[in-house]
Amino acid sequence: MNFLNYYYVYVEYFIFFFVHNKILIQQKVMLVVMFQIFQFLEIEGHLGAKELTITSLSQESKIF
């Protein structure tokens, strides 16, 4: 599958999670899970996933 397919799906879950859960601990857990998922994708051969994740997460956090 295309890397962007994974990216957009997890961004949607990320936004859904923040909208429906305002507890900081859960948000931190979600950030860790997201980062581990993208690290795994990078290991599987999607180079640059870590940088893309860091920039997109910083942009998402500004929204909330």
mmCIF file of the N, C-alpha and C atoms, coordinates in Angstrom:
data_MODEL
# 
_entry.id   MODEL 
# 
loop_
_atom_site.group_PDB 
_atom_site.id 
_atom_site.type_symbol 
_atom_site.label_atom_id 
_atom_site.label_alt_id 
_atom_site.label_comp_id 
_atom_site.label_asym_id 
_atom_site.label_entity_id 
_atom_site.label_seq_id 
_atom_site.pdbx_PDB_ins_code 
_atom_site.Cartn_x 
_atom_site.Cartn_y 
_atom_site.Cartn_z 
_atom_site.occupancy 
_atom_site.B_iso_or_equiv 
_atom_site.pdbx_formal_charge 
_atom_site.auth_seq_id 
_atom_site.auth_comp_id 
_atom_site.auth_asym_id 
_atom_site.auth_atom_id 
_atom_site.pdbx_PDB_model_num 
ATOM 1   N N  . MET A 1 1  ? 0.840   -1.197 0.000  1.00 0.00 ? 1  MET A N  1 
ATOM 2   C CA . MET A 1 1  ? 0.000   0.000  0.000  1.00 0.00 ? 1  MET A CA 1 
ATOM 3   C C  . MET A 1 1  ? 0.876   1.249  0.000  1.00 0.00 ? 1  MET A C  1 
ATOM 4   N N  . ASN A 1 2  ? 0.295   2.328  -0.418 1.00 0.00 ? 2  ASN A N  1 
ATOM 5   C CA . ASN A 1 2  ? 1.020   3.590  -0.471 1.00 0.00 ? 2  ASN A CA 1 
ATOM 6   C C  . ASN A 1 2  ? 1.193   4.158  0.934  1.00 0.00 ? 2  ASN A C  1 
ATOM 7   N N  . PHE A 1 3  ? 2.334   4.768  1.177  1.00 0.00 ? 3  PHE A N  1 
ATOM 8   C CA . PHE A 1 3  ? 2.606   5.348  2.493  1.00 0.00 ? 3  PHE A CA 1 
ATOM 9   C C  . PHE A 1 3  ? 1.589   6.431  2.840  1.00 0.00 ? 3  PHE A C  1 
ATOM 10  N N  . LEU A 1 4  ? 1.180   7.227  1.854  1.00 0.00 ? 4  LEU A N  1 
ATOM 11  C CA . LEU A 1 4  ? 0.235   8.311  2.134  1.00 0.00 ? 4  LEU A CA 1 
ATOM 12  C C  . LEU A 1 4  ? -1.113  7.777  2.590  1.00 0.00 ? 4  LEU A C  1 
ATOM 13  N N  . ASN A 1 5  ? -1.477  6.570  2.134  1.00 0.00 ? 5  ASN A N  1 
ATOM 14  C CA . ASN A 1 5  ? -2.719  5.969  2.611  1.00 0.00 ? 5  ASN A CA 1 
ATOM 15  C C  . ASN A 1 5  ? -2.649  5.751  4.119  1.00 0.00 ? 5  ASN A C  1 
ATOM 16  N N  . TYR A 1 6  ? -1.538  5.185  4.588  1.00 0.00 ? 6  TYR A N  1 
ATOM 17  C CA . TYR A 1 6  ? -1.344  5.010  6.026  1.00 0.00 ? 6  TYR A CA 1 
ATOM 18  C C  . TYR A 1 6  ? -1.368  6.368  6.732  1.00 0.00 ? 6  TYR A C  1 
ATOM 19  N N  . TYR A 1 7  ? -0.681  7.338  6.143  1.00 0.00 ? 7  TYR A N  1 
ATOM 20  C CA . TYR A 1 7  ? -0.537  8.651  6.773  1.00 0.00 ? 7  TYR A CA 1 
ATOM 21  C C  . TYR A 1 7  ? -1.893  9.303  7.011  1.00 0.00 ? 7  TYR A C  1 
ATOM 22  N N  . TYR A 1 8  ? -2.728  9.359  5.969  1.00 0.00 ? 8  TYR A N  1 
ATOM 23  C CA . TYR A 1 8  ? -4.011  10.039 6.105  1.00 0.00 ? 8  TYR A CA 1 
ATOM 24  C C  . TYR A 1 8  ? -4.946  9.296  7.053  1.00 0.00 ? 8  TYR A C  1 
ATOM 25  N N  . VAL A 1 9  ? -4.902  7.976  7.040  1.00 0.00 ? 9  VAL A N  1 
ATOM 26  C CA . VAL A 1 9  ? -5.749  7.200  7.954  1.00 0.00 ? 9  VAL A CA 1 
ATOM 27  C C  . VAL A 1 9  ? -5.382  7.502  9.404  1.00 0.00 ? 9  VAL A C  1 
ATOM 28  N N  . TYR A 1 10 ? -4.087  7.507  9.717  1.00 0.00 ? 10 TYR A N  1 
ATOM 29  C CA . TYR A 1 10 ? -3.681  7.745  11.102 1.00 0.00 ? 10 TYR A CA 1 
ATOM 30  C C  . TYR A 1 10 ? -3.881  9.194  11.508 1.00 0.00 ? 10 TYR A C  1 
ATOM 31  N N  . VAL A 1 11 ? -3.760  10.127 10.573 1.00 0.00 ? 11 VAL A N  1 
ATOM 32  C CA . VAL A 1 11 ? -4.051  11.527 10.897 1.00 0.00 ? 11 VAL A CA 1 
ATOM 33  C C  . VAL A 1 11 ? -5.527  11.683 11.245 1.00 0.00 ? 11 VAL A C  1 
ATOM 34  N N  . GLU A 1 12 ? -6.407  10.965 10.514 1.00 0.00 ? 12 GLU A N  1 
ATOM 35  C CA . GLU A 1 12 ? -7.832  11.027 10.829 1.00 0.00 ? 12 GLU A CA 1 
ATOM 36  C C  . GLU A 1 12 ? -8.107  10.469 12.218 1.00 0.00 ? 12 GLU A C  1 
ATOM 37  N N  . TYR A 1 13 ? -7.491  9.338  12.560 1.00 0.00 ? 13 TYR A N  1 
ATOM 38  C CA . TYR A 1 13 ? -7.648  8.786  13.907 1.00 0.00 ? 13 TYR A CA 1 
ATOM 39  C C  . TYR A 1 13 ? -7.088  9.746  14.954 1.00 0.00 ? 13 TYR A C  1 
ATOM 40  N N  . PHE A 1 14 ? -5.969  10.384 14.616 1.00 0.00 ? 14 PHE A N  1 
ATOM 41  C CA . PHE A 1 14 ? -5.325  11.330 15.525 1.00 0.00 ? 14 PHE A CA 1 
ATOM 42  C C  . PHE A 1 14 ? -6.262  12.500 15.842 1.00 0.00 ? 14 PHE A C  1 
ATOM 43  N N  . ILE A 1 15 ? -6.869  13.080 14.801 1.00 0.00 ? 15 ILE A N  1 
ATOM 44  C CA . ILE A 1 15 ? -7.794  14.200 14.983 1.00 0.00 ? 15 ILE A CA 1 
ATOM 45  C C  . ILE A 1 15 ? -9.029  13.746 15.758 1.00 0.00 ? 15 ILE A C  1 
ATOM 46  N N  . PHE A 1 16 ? -9.578  12.577 15.392 1.00 0.00 ? 16 PHE A N  1 
ATOM 47  C CA . PHE A 1 16 ? -10.745 12.029 16.082 1.00 0.00 ? 16 PHE A CA 1 
ATOM 48  C C  . PHE A 1 16 ? -10.452 11.848 17.568 1.00 0.00 ? 16 PHE A C  1 
ATOM 49  N N  . PHE A 1 17 ? -9.257  11.343 17.858 1.00 0.00 ? 17 PHE A N  1 
ATOM 50  C CA . PHE A 1 17 ? -8.870  11.088 19.248 1.00 0.00 ? 17 PHE A CA 1 
ATOM 51  C C  . PHE A 1 17 ? -8.817  12.390 20.041 1.00 0.00 ? 17 PHE A C  1 
ATOM 52  N N  . PHE A 1 18 ? -8.227  13.439 19.460 1.00 0.00 ? 18 PHE A N  1 
ATOM 53  C CA . PHE A 1 18 ? -8.103  14.710 20.171 1.00 0.00 ? 18 PHE A CA 1 
ATOM 54  C C  . PHE A 1 18 ? -9.451  15.388 20.347 1.00 0.00 ? 18 PHE A C  1 
ATOM 55  N N  . VAL A 1 19 ? -10.330 15.252 19.370 1.00 0.00 ? 19 VAL A N  1 
ATOM 56  C CA . VAL A 1 19 ? -11.635 15.907 19.466 1.00 0.00 ? 19 VAL A CA 1 
ATOM 57  C C  . VAL A 1 19 ? -12.479 15.260 20.562 1.00 0.00 ? 19 VAL A C  1 
ATOM 58  N N  . HIS A 1 20 ? -12.390 13.945 20.679 1.00 0.00 ? 20 HIS A N  1 
ATOM 59  C CA . HIS A 1 20 ? -13.278 13.225 21.591 1.00 0.00 ? 20 HIS A CA 1 
ATOM 60  C C  . HIS A 1 20 ? -12.640 12.900 22.937 1.00 0.00 ? 20 HIS A C  1 
ATOM 61  N N  . ASN A 1 21 ? -11.356 13.187 23.121 1.00 0.00 ? 21 ASN A N  1 
ATOM 62  C CA . ASN A 1 21 ? -10.691 12.927 24.404 1.00 0.00 ? 21 ASN A CA 1 
ATOM 63  C C  . ASN A 1 21 ? -9.780  14.098 24.750 1.00 0.00 ? 21 ASN A C  1 
ATOM 64  N N  . LYS A 1 22 ? -10.095 14.774 25.837 1.00 0.00 ? 22 LYS A N  1 
ATOM 65  C CA . LYS A 1 22 ? -9.321  15.955 26.221 1.00 0.00 ? 22 LYS A CA 1 
ATOM 66  C C  . LYS A 1 22 ? -8.346  15.668 27.360 1.00 0.00 ? 22 LYS A C  1 
ATOM 67  N N  . ILE A 1 23 ? -8.185  14.397 27.728 1.00 0.00 ? 23 ILE A N  1 
ATOM 68  C CA . ILE A 1 23 ? -7.310  14.053 28.841 1.00 0.00 ? 23 ILE A CA 1 
ATOM 69  C C  . ILE A 1 23 ? -5.855  14.016 28.359 1.00 0.00 ? 23 ILE A C  1 
ATOM 70  N N  . LEU A 1 24 ? -4.981  14.735 29.043 1.00 0.00 ? 24 LEU A N  1 
ATOM 71  C CA . LEU A 1 24 ? -3.598  14.884 28.585 1.00 0.00 ? 24 LEU A CA 1 
ATOM 72  C C  . LEU A 1 24 ? -2.862  13.553 28.536 1.00 0.00 ? 24 LEU A C  1 
ATOM 73  N N  . ILE A 1 25 ? -3.112  12.676 29.502 1.00 0.00 ? 25 ILE A N  1 
ATOM 74  C CA . ILE A 1 25 ? -2.403  11.399 29.523 1.00 0.00 ? 25 ILE A CA 1 
ATOM 75  C C  . ILE A 1 25 ? -2.731  10.598 28.268 1.00 0.00 ? 25 ILE A C  1 
ATOM 76  N N  . GLN A 1 26 ? -4.013  10.573 27.889 1.00 0.00 ? 26 GLN A N  1 
ATOM 77  C CA . GLN A 1 26 ? -4.409  9.826  26.699 1.00 0.00 ? 26 GLN A CA 1 
ATOM 78  C C  . GLN A 1 26 ? -3.798  10.447 25.446 1.00 0.00 ? 26 GLN A C  1 
ATOM 79  N N  . GLN A 1 27 ? -3.698  11.775 25.424 1.00 0.00 ? 27 GLN A N  1 
ATOM 80  C CA . GLN A 1 27 ? -3.098  12.438 24.265 1.00 0.00 ? 27 GLN A CA 1 
ATOM 81  C C  . GLN A 1 27 ? -1.618  12.061 24.144 1.00 0.00 ? 27 GLN A C  1 
ATOM 82  N N  . LYS A 1 28 ? -0.925  12.022 25.281 1.00 0.00 ? 28 LYS A N  1 
ATOM 83  C CA . LYS A 1 28 ? 0.492   11.656 25.249 1.00 0.00 ? 28 LYS A CA 1 
ATOM 84  C C  . LYS A 1 28 ? 0.668   10.215 24.785 1.00 0.00 ? 28 LYS A C  1 
ATOM 85  N N  . VAL A 1 29 ? -0.204  9.324  25.260 1.00 0.00 ? 29 VAL A N  1 
ATOM 86  C CA . VAL A 1 29 ? -0.135  7.926  24.824 1.00 0.00 ? 29 VAL A CA 1 
ATOM 87  C C  . VAL A 1 29 ? -0.353  7.837  23.324 1.00 0.00 ? 29 VAL A C  1 
ATOM 88  N N  . MET A 1 30 ? -1.311  8.606  22.801 1.00 0.00 ? 30 MET A N  1 
ATOM 89  C CA . MET A 1 30 ? -1.601  8.575  21.374 1.00 0.00 ? 30 MET A CA 1 
ATOM 90  C C  . MET A 1 30 ? -0.394  9.079  20.579 1.00 0.00 ? 30 MET A C  1 
ATOM 91  N N  . LEU A 1 31 ? 0.273   10.119 21.075 1.00 0.00 ? 31 LEU A N  1 
ATOM 92  C CA . LEU A 1 31 ? 1.462   10.631 20.390 1.00 0.00 ? 31 LEU A CA 1 
ATOM 93  C C  . LEU A 1 31 ? 2.549   9.566  20.325 1.00 0.00 ? 31 LEU A C  1 
ATOM 94  N N  . VAL A 1 32 ? 2.742   8.845  21.430 1.00 0.00 ? 32 VAL A N  1 
ATOM 95  C CA . VAL A 1 32 ? 3.767   7.803  21.458 1.00 0.00 ? 32 VAL A CA 1 
ATOM 96  C C  . VAL A 1 32 ? 3.425   6.688  20.479 1.00 0.00 ? 32 VAL A C  1 
ATOM 97  N N  . VAL A 1 33 ? 2.144   6.288  20.467 1.00 0.00 ? 33 VAL A N  1 
ATOM 98  C CA . VAL A 1 33 ? 1.710   5.224  19.553 1.00 0.00 ? 33 VAL A CA 1 
ATOM 99  C C  . VAL A 1 33 ? 1.904   5.658  18.107 1.00 0.00 ? 33 VAL A C  1 
ATOM 100 N N  . MET A 1 34 ? 1.518   6.903  17.793 1.00 0.00 ? 34 MET A N  1 
ATOM 101 C CA . MET A 1 34 ? 1.683   7.415  16.429 1.00 0.00 ? 34 MET A CA 1 
ATOM 102 C C  . MET A 1 34 ? 3.157   7.378  16.026 1.00 0.00 ? 34 MET A C  1 
ATOM 103 N N  . PHE A 1 35 ? 4.032   7.837  16.917 1.00 0.00 ? 35 PHE A N  1 
ATOM 104 C CA . PHE A 1 35 ? 5.453   7.905  16.591 1.00 0.00 ? 35 PHE A CA 1 
ATOM 105 C C  . PHE A 1 35 ? 6.018   6.511  16.364 1.00 0.00 ? 35 PHE A C  1 
ATOM 106 N N  . GLN A 1 36 ? 5.595   5.538  17.192 1.00 0.00 ? 36 GLN A N  1 
ATOM 107 C CA . GLN A 1 36 ? 6.073   4.171  17.016 1.00 0.00 ? 36 GLN A CA 1 
ATOM 108 C C  . GLN A 1 36 ? 5.577   3.583  15.701 1.00 0.00 ? 36 GLN A C  1 
ATOM 109 N N  . ILE A 1 37 ? 4.336   3.899  15.326 1.00 0.00 ? 37 ILE A N  1 
ATOM 110 C CA . ILE A 1 37 ? 3.790   3.396  14.058 1.00 0.00 ? 37 ILE A CA 1 
ATOM 111 C C  . ILE A 1 37 ? 4.622   3.919  12.888 1.00 0.00 ? 37 ILE A C  1 
ATOM 112 N N  . PHE A 1 38 ? 4.937   5.222  12.908 1.00 0.00 ? 38 PHE A N  1 
ATOM 113 C CA . PHE A 1 38 ? 5.695   5.786  11.798 1.00 0.00 ? 38 PHE A CA 1 
ATOM 114 C C  . PHE A 1 38 ? 7.146   5.316  11.807 1.00 0.00 ? 38 PHE A C  1 
ATOM 115 N N  . GLN A 1 39 ? 7.697   5.048  12.991 1.00 0.00 ? 39 GLN A N  1 
ATOM 116 C CA . GLN A 1 39 ? 9.041   4.468  13.040 1.00 0.00 ? 39 GLN A CA 1 
ATOM 117 C C  . GLN A 1 39 ? 9.032   3.082  12.405 1.00 0.00 ? 39 GLN A C  1 
ATOM 118 N N  . PHE A 1 40 ? 7.991   2.299  12.669 1.00 0.00 ? 40 PHE A N  1 
ATOM 119 C CA . PHE A 1 40 ? 7.870   0.971  12.073 1.00 0.00 ? 40 PHE A CA 1 
ATOM 120 C C  . PHE A 1 40 ? 7.757   1.079  10.552 1.00 0.00 ? 40 PHE A C  1 
ATOM 121 N N  . LEU A 1 41 ? 6.954   2.028  10.073 1.00 0.00 ? 41 LEU A N  1 
ATOM 122 C CA . LEU A 1 41 ? 6.795   2.200  8.628  1.00 0.00 ? 41 LEU A CA 1 
ATOM 123 C C  . LEU A 1 41 ? 8.122   2.602  7.992  1.00 0.00 ? 41 LEU A C  1 
ATOM 124 N N  . GLU A 1 42 ? 8.894   3.427  8.706  1.00 0.00 ? 42 GLU A N  1 
ATOM 125 C CA . GLU A 1 42 ? 10.189  3.847  8.169  1.00 0.00 ? 42 GLU A CA 1 
ATOM 126 C C  . GLU A 1 42 ? 11.131  2.653  8.081  1.00 0.00 ? 42 GLU A C  1 
ATOM 127 N N  . ILE A 1 43 ? 11.108  1.795  9.095  1.00 0.00 ? 43 ILE A N  1 
ATOM 128 C CA . ILE A 1 43 ? 11.942  0.593  9.079  1.00 0.00 ? 43 ILE A CA 1 
ATOM 129 C C  . ILE A 1 43 ? 11.539  -0.310 7.914  1.00 0.00 ? 43 ILE A C  1 
ATOM 130 N N  . GLU A 1 44 ? 10.248  -0.344 7.615  1.00 0.00 ? 44 GLU A N  1 
ATOM 131 C CA . GLU A 1 44 ? 9.748   -1.194 6.532  1.00 0.00 ? 44 GLU A CA 1 
ATOM 132 C C  . GLU A 1 44 ? 10.114  -0.643 5.151  1.00 0.00 ? 44 GLU A C  1 
ATOM 133 N N  . GLY A 1 45 ? 10.717  0.531  5.097  1.00 0.00 ? 45 GLY A N  1 
ATOM 134 C CA . GLY A 1 45 ? 11.200  1.021  3.814  1.00 0.00 ? 45 GLY A CA 1 
ATOM 135 C C  . GLY A 1 45 ? 10.663  2.370  3.392  1.00 0.00 ? 45 GLY A C  1 
ATOM 136 N N  . HIS A 1 46 ? 9.824   2.985  4.216  1.00 0.00 ? 46 HIS A N  1 
ATOM 137 C CA . HIS A 1 46 ? 9.295   4.302  3.868  1.00 0.00 ? 46 HIS A CA 1 
ATOM 138 C C  . HIS A 1 46 ? 10.220  5.359  4.458  1.00 0.00 ? 46 HIS A C  1 
ATOM 139 N N  . LEU A 1 47 ? 11.237  5.738  3.707  1.00 0.00 ? 47 LEU A N  1 
ATOM 140 C CA . LEU A 1 47 ? 12.228  6.686  4.202  1.00 0.00 ? 47 LEU A CA 1 
ATOM 141 C C  . LEU A 1 47 ? 11.600  8.063  4.352  1.00 0.00 ? 47 LEU A C  1 
ATOM 142 N N  . GLY A 1 48 ? 12.015  8.771  5.388  1.00 0.00 ? 48 GLY A N  1 
ATOM 143 C CA . GLY A 1 48 ? 11.512  10.116 5.622  1.00 0.00 ? 48 GLY A CA 1 
ATOM 144 C C  . GLY A 1 48 ? 10.231  10.153 6.431  1.00 0.00 ? 48 GLY A C  1 
ATOM 145 N N  . ALA A 1 49 ? 9.743   9.011  6.893  1.00 0.00 ? 49 ALA A N  1 
ATOM 146 C CA . ALA A 1 49 ? 8.486   8.986  7.642  1.00 0.00 ? 49 ALA A CA 1 
ATOM 147 C C  . ALA A 1 49 ? 8.631   9.716  8.977  1.00 0.00 ? 49 ALA A C  1 
ATOM 148 N N  . LYS A 1 50 ? 9.806   9.589  9.588  1.00 0.00 ? 50 LYS A N  1 
ATOM 149 C CA . LYS A 1 50 ? 9.996   10.206 10.907 1.00 0.00 ? 50 LYS A CA 1 
ATOM 150 C C  . LYS A 1 50 ? 9.914   11.729 10.801 1.00 0.00 ? 50 LYS A C  1 
ATOM 151 N N  . GLU A 1 51 ? 10.579  12.301 9.804  1.00 0.00 ? 51 GLU A N  1 
ATOM 152 C CA . GLU A 1 51 ? 10.544  13.747 9.633  1.00 0.00 ? 51 GLU A CA 1 
ATOM 153 C C  . GLU A 1 51 ? 9.127   14.213 9.317  1.00 0.00 ? 51 GLU A C  1 
ATOM 154 N N  . LEU A 1 52 ? 8.437   13.463 8.467  1.00 0.00 ? 52 LEU A N  1 
ATOM 155 C CA . LEU A 1 52 ? 7.067   13.817 8.111  1.00 0.00 ? 52 LEU A CA 1 
ATOM 156 C C  . LEU A 1 52 ? 6.171   13.764 9.338  1.00 0.00 ? 52 LEU A C  1 
ATOM 157 N N  . THR A 1 53 ? 6.397   12.765 10.190 1.00 0.00 ? 53 THR A N  1 
ATOM 158 C CA . THR A 1 53 ? 5.590   12.611 11.401 1.00 0.00 ? 53 THR A CA 1 
ATOM 159 C C  . THR A 1 53 ? 5.814   13.776 12.354 1.00 0.00 ? 53 THR A C  1 
ATOM 160 N N  . ILE A 1 54 ? 7.068   14.150 12.546 1.00 0.00 ? 54 ILE A N  1 
ATOM 161 C CA . ILE A 1 54 ? 7.377   15.224 13.491 1.00 0.00 ? 54 ILE A CA 1 
ATOM 162 C C  . ILE A 1 54 ? 6.745   16.532 13.027 1.00 0.00 ? 54 ILE A C  1 
ATOM 163 N N  . THR A 1 55 ? 6.862   16.858 11.751 1.00 0.00 ? 55 THR A N  1 
ATOM 164 C CA . THR A 1 55 ? 6.313   18.119 11.264 1.00 0.00 ? 55 THR A CA 1 
ATOM 165 C C  . THR A 1 55 ? 4.796   18.102 11.308 1.00 0.00 ? 55 THR A C  1 
ATOM 166 N N  . SER A 1 56 ? 4.180   16.978 10.930 1.00 0.00 ? 56 SER A N  1 
ATOM 167 C CA . SER A 1 56 ? 2.722   16.928 10.904 1.00 0.00 ? 56 SER A CA 1 
ATOM 168 C C  . SER A 1 56 ? 2.153   16.950 12.314 1.00 0.00 ? 56 SER A C  1 
ATOM 169 N N  . LEU A 1 57 ? 2.818   16.271 13.259 1.00 0.00 ? 57 LEU A N  1 
ATOM 170 C CA . LEU A 1 57 ? 2.322   16.276 14.637 1.00 0.00 ? 57 LEU A CA 1 
ATOM 171 C C  . LEU A 1 57 ? 2.442   17.660 15.250 1.00 0.00 ? 57 LEU A C  1 
ATOM 172 N N  . SER A 1 58 ? 3.506   18.389 14.925 1.00 0.00 ? 58 SER A N  1 
ATOM 173 C CA . SER A 1 58 ? 3.647   19.734 15.464 1.00 0.00 ? 58 SER A CA 1 
ATOM 174 C C  . SER A 1 58 ? 2.565   20.644 14.887 1.00 0.00 ? 58 SER A C  1 
ATOM 175 N N  . GLN A 1 59 ? 2.203   20.435 13.624 1.00 0.00 ? 59 GLN A N  1 
ATOM 176 C CA . GLN A 1 59 ? 1.127   21.222 13.030 1.00 0.00 ? 59 GLN A CA 1 
ATOM 177 C C  . GLN A 1 59 ? -0.220  20.849 13.633 1.00 0.00 ? 59 GLN A C  1 
ATOM 178 N N  . GLU A 1 60 ? -0.445  19.551 13.872 1.00 0.00 ? 60 GLU A N  1 
ATOM 179 C CA . GLU A 1 60 ? -1.710  19.112 14.461 1.00 0.00 ? 60 GLU A CA 1 
ATOM 180 C C  . GLU A 1 60 ? -1.860  19.655 15.879 1.00 0.00 ? 60 GLU A C  1 
ATOM 181 N N  . SER A 1 61 ? -0.764  19.697 16.640 1.00 0.00 ? 61 SER A N  1 
ATOM 182 C CA . SER A 1 61 ? -0.855  20.143 18.028 1.00 0.00 ? 61 SER A CA 1 
ATOM 183 C C  . SER A 1 61 ? -1.199  21.629 18.102 1.00 0.00 ? 61 SER A C  1 
ATOM 184 N N  . LYS A 1 62 ? -0.825  22.404 17.080 1.00 0.00 ? 62 LYS A N  1 
ATOM 185 C CA . LYS A 1 62 ? -1.179  23.821 17.066 1.00 0.00 ? 62 LYS A CA 1 
ATOM 186 C C  . LYS A 1 62 ? -2.693  24.000 16.932 1.00 0.00 ? 62 LYS A C  1 
ATOM 187 N N  . ILE A 1 63 ? -3.344  23.074 16.221 1.00 0.00 ? 63 ILE A N  1 
ATOM 188 C CA . ILE A 1 63 ? -4.791  23.169 16.028 1.00 0.00 ? 63 ILE A CA 1 
ATOM 189 C C  . ILE A 1 63 ? -5.507  23.014 17.365 1.00 0.00 ? 63 ILE A C  1 
ATOM 190 N N  . PHE A 1 64 ? -4.985  22.122 18.210 1.00 0.00 ? 64 PHE A N  1 
ATOM 191 C CA . PHE A 1 64 ? -5.654  21.844 19.474 1.00 0.00 ? 64 PHE A CA 1 
ATOM 192 C C  . PHE A 1 64 ? -4.990  22.597 20.620 1.00 0.00 ? 64 PHE A C  1 
# 
